[in-house]
Amino acid sequence: MKIQDKITTQKIEKYYNLTNKALEIAKKSIAKNREIEAREIILMVECYLSDAKHFSEKNNDYVNSFGCLNYAHGWLDAGVRLKIFNVTDNKLFTV
């Protein structure tokens, strides 16, 4: 197995920070009249980020932590694609 095929603490931290940064941008970019949907997505992202931290720090379960991070970022990308968030950053989001 190659080192890049492993889920490490560094990889968890990298994607946690990346998703957290994307969340902060999304919170500031809510489309007009989409506040209700945005709130639901933001709540889901925050819950998945919390779960990721729990799995990583409390259980040393990096697989589930990484899965939570992927779900969290997927929610943000879905919000962008559905035009709930008005963002143009193609490095943090699928635009």
N, C-alpha and C positions, 0 to 999 in steps of 0.2 A: 504494500500500500504506500502510495506517495504521501508526503507531508501535506500537500494541498488537498488531499482527499479526506483529511481529518477535520473534525470540528473541534477547534481549540478555544481556549479562553479568549485569545486575541481576536479570533473570528467572531465570536459572540459579541465582544465589546465593539468591534468595528460595525457590525450590522445593527446593534442596539443603538449606537450613536447616530448612524445613518438614518434609521427609521425615526428616531426621536427628532432629528433635524428636519426631516420631511414633514413630520407631524406639526411642528411649530410653523413651518411655512404654510401648510394647508390651513391651519387655524386662522391665519391672517388673510387667506385667499378664498373665503367662502363666497360663492356666487349669490347674487341677489335672489331672494325668494327660495333659497335652498337650505336655509338655516336648520330646519328640522332634520332633513336627511344628513346634513353635515354633522349635526350633534350626535346622531346615531353612529355614524362612521367613526367619529372621534372617540366616542365611548368604547367601541369595539377595539380600536387601535390601542387605546390606553390600557384596556384589560389584557390584550395580548402582550403588550410590553411588560406589564406587571407579572404576567404568568412566565414570560421569558426570564425575567430577573429571578423569580422564585425558583424555577427549575435549575437555573444556572448556579445561583448562590447557595440555596438550601439543600439541593439534592445532587449537585454536580452532574445533573442530567442535561448534557449539552445537546443531545439529539432533539429532545422535546423543546428546549430553549430555542434552538435554531428554527424549529418548525413554527413556533409561536412568532418569531421575528418575521418569517416569511408570510404568515397569515396577516400580521399587522401591516406589513408594507403592501400586501395584496389589496387590503381594504382601501388604503390610500390611493393606490393606482386605479382601483375601480371608481372611486370618487372623482378622480381626475377625468377618466374616460367618460363618465356620466355627466360631466360638466357641473359637478357639485362644488369643485374647487377650481379656481382659475389660476393655474400655474403654467409656467413655460419652461421650467428647469427639466431638461431631458436627461440629466445625470441622476436626479433623485426620483423622477417619476416617469411613467410610461405615458408620454404625451404624443 
